[in-house]
Amino acid sequence: MVGGDGYGSAVVEVGGRDDRGVPRTYSIIAGTLYGNRGAQAMTETAVGWLHSADPAARFHVFSYYPDEDRSRLRADVSHVTVWSSTPRALLTRLLLPSLVFGLAVRVFGRGALRAAPR
């Protein structure tokens, strides 16, 4: 559950597993570990805080500098996966599949989502 007080602070309830018993997954977009020290600090703090509250959690960080960020991760950090959030990657890997599945839902109903990747 995510809430806030209207002044920029948020209360986030974390931990546990979903209804299927799968560990929770968190995604952070526009975070980076390279180039922008402010974004690096915010990303590391968010992942560190959430991981300490939910040790089984998995994290997906969508970065503008995916290759550099992957090289900065320590080998023992297996709970973080870095993905590209460059405009090209967002268009080809996120927007186009979203449009295809959105069209499939309109044509075939919600059952079409069973074919969506998880």
N, CA, C and O of each residue as an XYZ file, in Angstrom:
472
protein
N       0.853     -1.174      0.000
C       0.000      0.000      0.000
C       0.891      1.226      0.000
O       1.867      1.279      0.749
N       0.581      2.194     -0.811
C       1.345      3.434     -0.857
C       0.401      4.568     -0.511
O      -0.703      4.649     -1.049
N       0.825      5.430      0.369
C       0.020      6.584      0.748
C       0.937      7.770      0.956
O       2.155      7.649      0.829
N       0.370      8.890      1.268
C       1.185     10.065      1.506
C       0.418     11.084      2.307
O      -0.786     10.955      2.531
N       1.145     12.108      2.737
C       0.502     13.139      3.537
C       0.221     14.398      2.726
O      -0.214     15.409      3.278
N       0.469     14.342      1.420
C       0.225     15.498      0.572
C       1.388     16.476      0.528
O       1.327     17.477     -0.186
N       2.443     16.200      1.280
C       3.594     17.101      1.316
C       4.852     16.454      0.768
O       5.957     16.918      1.047
N       4.703     15.405      0.005
C       5.848     14.780     -0.637
C       6.375     13.552      0.075
O       7.174     12.815     -0.504
N       5.959     13.299      1.316
C       6.423     12.090      1.975
C       5.444     10.968      1.691
O       4.260     11.212      1.460
N       5.936      9.747      1.710
C       5.087      8.600      1.396
C       5.255      7.536      2.466
O       6.319      7.387      3.067
N       4.197      6.819      2.679
C       4.222      5.670      3.572
C       4.057      4.446      2.696
O       3.071      4.335      1.968
N       5.002      3.530      2.753
C       4.970      2.353      1.907
C       4.966      1.120      2.800
O       5.846      0.950      3.644
N       3.979      0.271      2.609
C       3.925     -0.996      3.331
C       4.618     -2.037      2.469
O       4.222     -2.267      1.327
N       5.649     -2.664      3.012
C       6.421     -3.626      2.234
C       6.456     -4.955      2.956
O       6.055     -5.072      4.114
N       6.939     -5.940      2.250
C       7.208     -7.221      2.871
C       6.269     -8.311      2.415
O       5.190     -8.066      1.877
N       6.725     -9.523      2.651
C       5.889    -10.666      2.381
C       5.899    -11.102      0.934
O       6.757    -10.723      0.137
N       4.922    -11.903      0.639
C       4.779    -12.459     -0.700
C       3.388    -12.143     -1.217
O       2.490    -11.799     -0.449
N       3.221    -12.265     -2.528
C       1.897    -12.000     -3.085
C       0.987    -13.206     -2.855
O       1.369    -14.153     -2.168
N      -0.195    -13.171     -3.418
C      -1.190    -14.222     -3.203
C      -0.728    -15.594     -3.701
O      -1.210    -16.623     -3.228
N       0.206    -15.606     -4.656
C       0.693    -16.873     -5.204
C       1.934    -17.379     -4.472
O       2.476    -18.423     -4.835
N       2.391    -16.662     -3.453
C       3.576    -17.072     -2.711
C       4.881    -16.621     -3.343
O       5.951    -17.076     -2.939
N       4.811    -15.734     -4.325
C       5.994    -15.234     -5.014
C       6.511    -13.999     -4.279
O       5.717    -13.141     -3.892
N       7.851    -13.891     -4.076
C       8.376    -12.687     -3.417
C       7.986    -11.414     -4.169
O       7.859    -11.423     -5.394
N       7.802    -10.347     -3.447
C       7.427     -9.066     -4.051
C       8.534     -8.570     -4.980
O       9.718     -8.827     -4.762
N       8.114     -7.857     -6.017
C       9.038     -7.266     -6.973
C       8.781     -5.770     -7.015
O       7.637     -5.325     -7.104
N       9.860     -5.001     -6.951
C       9.770     -3.541     -6.993
C      10.523     -3.049     -8.226
O      11.569     -3.592     -8.582
N       9.985     -2.020     -8.873
C      10.644     -1.423    -10.034
C      10.913      0.040     -9.758
O      10.082      0.750     -9.192
N      12.098      0.479    -10.172
C      12.495      1.874    -10.037
C      12.888      2.344    -11.425
O      13.775      1.765    -12.053
N      12.234      3.387    -11.907
C      12.553      3.892    -13.239
C      13.289      5.215    -13.122
O      13.026      6.016    -12.225
N      14.205      5.426    -14.035
C      15.029      6.630    -14.131
C      16.027      6.723    -12.990
O      16.610      7.781    -12.756
N      16.228      5.619    -12.281
C      17.303      5.572    -11.296
C      18.582      5.200    -12.014
O      18.538      4.536    -13.050
N      19.691      5.604    -11.497
C      20.965      5.284    -12.119
C      22.029      5.158    -11.048
O      21.929      5.776     -9.989
N      23.024      4.376    -11.315
C      24.163      4.243    -10.410
C      25.393      4.916    -10.996
O      26.464      4.901    -10.390
N      25.238      5.505    -12.172
C      26.357      6.094    -12.899
C      25.973      7.488    -13.378
O      24.861      7.693    -13.865
N      26.869      8.429    -13.245
C      26.680      9.744    -13.843
C      25.975     10.773    -12.991
O      26.420     11.919    -12.937
N      24.903     10.418    -12.329
C      24.126     11.376    -11.551
C      24.139     10.932    -10.091
O      23.434      9.996     -9.715
N      24.940     11.604     -9.275
C      25.123     11.179     -7.881
C      23.838     11.281     -7.061
O      23.638     10.478     -6.151
N      22.973     12.232     -7.350
C      21.706     12.344     -6.640
C      20.802     11.161     -6.937
O      20.203     10.586     -6.029
N      20.704     10.800     -8.208
C      19.897      9.643     -8.592
C      20.505      8.360     -8.037
O      19.786      7.442     -7.646
N      21.835      8.304     -8.006
C      22.509      7.139     -7.440
C      22.159      6.985     -5.962
O      21.832      5.891     -5.504
N      22.230      8.078     -5.232
C      21.924      8.035     -3.798
C      20.471      7.638     -3.554
O      20.189      6.834     -2.666
N      19.557      8.191     -4.330
C      18.136      7.852     -4.151
C      17.866      6.391     -4.501
O      17.109      5.718     -3.802
N      18.472      5.901     -5.567
C      18.277      4.510     -5.969
C      18.840      3.563     -4.928
O      18.173      2.609     -4.527
N      20.069      3.818     -4.487
C      20.695      2.945     -3.490
C      19.932      2.972     -2.168
O      19.788      1.937     -1.516
N      19.442      4.141     -1.768
C      18.674      4.248     -0.528
C      17.359      3.500     -0.631
O      16.985      2.774      0.291
N      16.654      3.666     -1.740
C      15.368      2.987     -1.917
C      15.551      1.474     -1.923
O      14.816      0.757     -1.243
N      16.526      0.984     -2.685
C      16.763     -0.460     -2.744
C      17.226     -0.969     -1.380
O      16.755     -2.009     -0.920
N      18.128     -0.260     -0.736
C      18.629     -0.688      0.568
C      17.541     -0.728      1.624
O      17.457     -1.689      2.389
N      16.708      0.300      1.679
C      15.645      0.358      2.682
C      14.607     -0.728      2.437
O      14.210     -1.433      3.365
N      14.166     -0.864      1.185
C      13.163     -1.882      0.874
C      13.717     -3.293      1.075
O      13.003     -4.183      1.536
N      14.992     -3.496      0.728
C      15.595     -4.823      0.897
C      15.746     -5.177      2.378
O      15.584     -6.338      2.754
N      16.052     -4.195      3.216
C      16.155     -4.488      4.650
C      14.776     -4.798      5.244
O      14.673     -5.587      6.183
N      13.725     -4.188      4.707
C      12.369     -4.457      5.189
C      11.791     -5.741      4.584
O      10.917     -6.371      5.179
N      12.276     -6.121      3.412
C      11.747     -7.280      2.693
C      12.913     -8.015      2.028
O      13.131     -7.840      0.829
N      13.671     -8.836      2.771
C      14.875     -9.479      2.239
C      14.633    -10.387      1.034
O      15.563    -10.638      0.268
N      13.418    -10.882      0.848
C      13.135    -11.761     -0.290
C      12.796    -10.982     -1.564
O      12.628    -11.578     -2.627
N      12.696     -9.679     -1.463
C      12.256     -8.851     -2.597
C      13.261     -8.874     -3.738
O      14.461     -9.059     -3.532
N      12.742     -8.680     -4.944
C      13.548     -8.530     -6.158
C      13.349     -7.109     -6.669
O      12.267     -6.541     -6.521
N      14.376     -6.538     -7.262
C      14.324     -5.158     -7.735
C      14.693     -5.086     -9.202
O      15.635     -5.734     -9.658
N      13.924     -4.277     -9.939
C      14.213     -3.984    -11.340
C      14.477     -2.485    -11.420
O      13.593     -1.674    -11.148
N      15.688     -2.130    -11.793
C      16.061     -0.721    -11.926
C      16.161     -0.416    -13.413
O      16.967     -1.015    -14.126
N      15.341      0.518    -13.876
C      15.345      0.942    -15.268
C      16.212      2.187    -15.366
O      15.858      3.240    -14.834
N      17.352      2.068    -16.049
C      18.384      3.098    -16.035
C      18.655      3.650    -17.428
O      18.491      2.964    -18.437
N      19.073      4.904    -17.450
C      19.513      5.521    -18.707
C      20.883      5.005    -19.132
O      21.243      5.093    -20.306
N      21.647      4.470    -18.187
C      22.994      3.966    -18.441
C      23.092      2.503    -18.007
O      23.835      2.192    -17.076
N      22.361      1.603    -18.659
C      22.281      0.227    -18.160
C      23.619     -0.513    -18.138
O      23.897     -1.239    -17.184
N      24.437     -0.349    -19.148
C      25.715     -1.067    -19.178
C      26.640     -0.610    -18.048
O      27.255     -1.434    -17.371
N      26.733      0.705    -17.850
C      27.576      1.229    -16.784
C      27.044      0.809    -15.408
O      27.817      0.467    -14.513
N      25.709      0.839    -15.252
C      25.119      0.468    -13.964
C      25.313     -1.014    -13.666
O      25.577     -1.380    -12.521
N      25.187     -1.865    -14.667
C      25.416     -3.301    -14.449
C      26.847     -3.547    -14.008
O      27.096     -4.398    -13.154
N      27.794     -2.807    -14.586
C      29.199     -3.013    -14.225
C      29.496     -2.531    -12.804
O      30.476     -2.973    -12.204
N      28.679     -1.641    -12.258
C      28.896     -1.130    -10.898
C      28.279     -2.024     -9.820
O      28.615     -1.886     -8.644
N      27.391     -2.926    -10.199
C      26.795     -3.818     -9.212
C      27.818     -4.847     -8.762
O      28.560     -5.396     -9.578
N      27.854     -5.107     -7.460
C      28.731     -6.149     -6.934
C      28.186     -7.511     -7.347
O      26.991     -7.659     -7.603
N      29.057     -8.488     -7.409
C      28.655     -9.830     -7.833
C      27.645    -10.456     -6.879
O      26.839    -11.287     -7.301
N      27.670    -10.076     -5.597
C      26.768    -10.692     -4.623
C      25.402    -10.012     -4.562
O      24.574    -10.383     -3.730
N      25.150     -9.033     -5.416
C      23.859     -8.341     -5.442
C      22.993     -8.996     -6.508
O      22.857     -8.489     -7.621
N      22.411    -10.136     -6.143
C      21.611    -10.885     -7.119
C      20.146    -10.472     -7.099
O      19.379    -10.900     -7.961
N      19.743     -9.652     -6.137
C      18.340     -9.251     -6.035
C      18.023     -8.009     -6.862
O      16.880     -7.552     -6.871
N      19.024     -7.453     -7.561
C      18.823     -6.260     -8.389
C      19.140     -6.596     -9.844
O      20.207     -7.128    -10.149
N      18.207     -6.282    -10.732
C      18.418     -6.440    -12.163
C      18.302     -5.063    -12.801
O      17.346     -4.332    -12.538
N      19.267     -4.708    -13.635
C      19.264     -3.404    -14.305
C      18.769     -3.580    -15.732
O      19.252     -4.441    -16.468
N      17.811     -2.761    -16.111
C      17.224     -2.762    -17.448
C      17.451     -1.395    -18.086
O      17.660     -0.403    -17.389
N      17.408     -1.353    -19.391
C      17.577     -0.096    -20.111
C      16.271      0.701    -20.116
O      15.196      0.159    -20.373
N      16.389      1.997    -19.825
C      15.225      2.875    -19.967
C      15.525      3.995    -20.950
O      14.990      5.099    -20.847
N      16.399      3.682    -21.909
C      16.636      4.651    -22.974
C      15.347      4.773    -23.783
O      14.541      3.843    -23.778
N      15.132      5.876    -24.469
C      13.892      6.025    -25.240
C      13.647      4.872    -26.214
O      12.514      4.415    -26.362
N      14.691      4.409    -26.869
C      14.538      3.292    -27.816
C      14.066      2.022    -27.105
O      13.169      1.331    -27.588
N      14.673      1.723    -25.963
C      14.294      0.521    -25.219
C      12.858      0.623    -24.706
O      12.104     -0.348    -24.767
N      12.485      1.783    -24.208
C      11.122      1.942    -23.702
C      10.090      1.760    -24.806
O       9.045      1.146    -24.589
N      10.381      2.289    -25.985
C       9.447      2.144    -27.102
C       9.341      0.707    -27.578
O       8.241      0.204    -27.803
N      10.481      0.045    -27.734
C      10.453     -1.295    -28.324
C      10.079     -2.376    -27.328
O       9.429     -3.351    -27.703
N      10.471     -2.232    -26.067
C      10.238     -3.307    -25.099
C       9.030     -3.097    -24.205
O       8.506     -4.059    -23.644
N       8.581     -1.865    -24.063
C       7.456     -1.620    -23.165
C       6.223     -1.087    -23.882
O       5.131     -1.631    -23.719
N       6.384     -0.033    -24.672
C       5.218      0.587    -25.296
C       4.562     -0.314    -26.334
O       3.350     -0.526    -26.298
N       5.357     -0.843    -27.259
C       4.767     -1.665    -28.318
C       4.079     -2.914    -27.767
O       2.945     -3.187    -28.161
N       4.715     -3.696    -26.864
C       3.992     -4.844    -26.301
C       2.740     -4.432    -25.527
O       1.736     -5.144    -25.553
N       2.790     -3.291    -24.842
C       1.614     -2.820    -24.113
C       0.460     -2.524    -25.068
O      -0.691     -2.854    -24.782
N       0.772     -1.910    -26.191
C      -0.263     -1.628    -27.184
C      -0.835     -2.912    -27.768
O      -2.045     -3.018    -27.969
N       0.027     -3.888    -28.043
C      -0.430     -5.163    -28.598
C      -1.353     -5.872    -27.616
O      -2.422     -6.341    -28.006
N      -0.956     -5.959    -26.341
C      -1.799     -6.634    -25.360
C      -3.063     -5.836    -25.063
O      -4.108     -6.425    -24.786
N      -2.989     -4.509    -25.114
C      -4.188     -3.700    -24.945
C      -5.198     -3.973    -26.049
O      -6.395     -4.089    -25.789
N      -4.719     -4.075    -27.270
C      -5.584     -4.403    -28.401
C      -6.143     -5.821    -28.254
O      -7.320     -6.057    -28.530
N      -5.306     -6.760    -27.822
C      -5.756     -8.142    -27.646
C      -6.857     -8.229    -26.587
O      -7.804     -9.000    -26.744
N      -6.743     -7.451    -25.521
C      -7.776     -7.457    -24.483
C      -9.082     -6.905    -25.031
O     -10.154     -7.424    -24.722
N      -8.999     -5.862    -25.836
C     -10.220     -5.290    -26.426
C     -10.893     -6.279    -27.379
O     -12.120     -6.356    -27.440
N     -10.088     -7.029    -28.117
C     -10.635     -7.948    -29.111
C     -11.068     -9.275    -28.476
O     -12.161     -9.771    -28.749
N     -10.190     -9.853    -27.615
C     -10.427    -11.200    -27.095
C     -10.865    -11.243    -25.634
O     -11.176    -12.319    -25.124
N     -10.897    -10.108    -24.952
C     -11.267    -10.091    -23.541
C     -10.061    -10.267    -22.630
O      -8.932    -10.417    -23.098
N     -10.310    -10.246    -21.329
C      -9.228    -10.295    -20.344
C      -8.459    -11.615    -20.366
O      -7.340    -11.674    -19.857
N      -9.023    -12.662    -20.935
C      -8.324    -13.948    -21.027
C      -7.056    -13.856    -21.852
O      -6.167    -14.695    -21.712
N      -6.957    -12.848    -22.712
C      -5.760    -12.680    -23.537
C      -4.528    -12.379    -22.690
O      -3.404    -12.594    -23.144
N      -4.719    -11.888    -21.474
C      -3.580    -11.543    -20.628
C      -2.835    -12.777    -20.130
O      -1.707    -12.658    -19.651
N      -3.441    -13.955    -20.232
C      -2.730    -15.177    -19.826
C      -1.488    -15.403    -20.674
O      -0.557    -16.075    -20.230
N      -1.453    -14.861    -21.872
C      -0.303    -15.023    -22.766
C       0.784    -13.979    -22.505
O       1.868    -14.053    -23.083
N       0.493    -13.002    -21.633
C       1.465    -11.942    -21.361
C       2.652    -12.486    -20.590
O       2.479    -13.341    -19.721
N       3.860    -12.010    -20.888
C       5.036    -12.453    -20.127
C       4.950    -11.950    -18.688
O       4.391    -10.884    -18.430
N       5.498    -12.707    -17.768
C       5.497    -12.316    -16.344
C       6.870    -11.935    -15.930
O       7.088    -11.575    -14.774
